[in-house]
Amino acid sequence: MLDREKKPFGNNVVLGDVIQLGQAVRSKRKQDGLTQQDLAAIANVGVRFVSDLENGKSTVQLDSVMSVLQALGLELSLAEKS
């Protein structure tokens, strides 16, 4: 695993669609100084999957999304829409 400094990602982010999820993943990956290849290796997914996720492809698998989020130190939570 890569040795990298953890930086705060900021406040909770409300995501309205898969494109916003991809943007959040890309932002956090870059903030952590990771390439797509680095993240794929840490999350045990393919580089193509990371690329598809960051580009908002709606065909990504939730279990793989969860692996990527975990690798970035993020979690998914649900709340009632206000």
C-alpha positions, 0 to 999 in steps of 0.5 A: 500500500502507498504511504500517503498523507491523509488530508481532510476531504471537507464536509459531507457531499450530497450527490445527486447523480453518478456524475457527481459521485465520479467527480467526488472520487476524482477530487479525493484521489487527486487530493490524496496524490494518487493516480488511477492506477494507484487507486485501482491497486489499493481498491483491488479493482481495474483501472478501467473501472476507476476511469468509468466511475470517475466519468460517471458511467452508470454501469459500475457495480456497487460493491466495486464502488464501495471498495474504491470509497473505502480505499479513499477513506470515504463512506457512503451514507443515506439520508432522507431527501429534504 
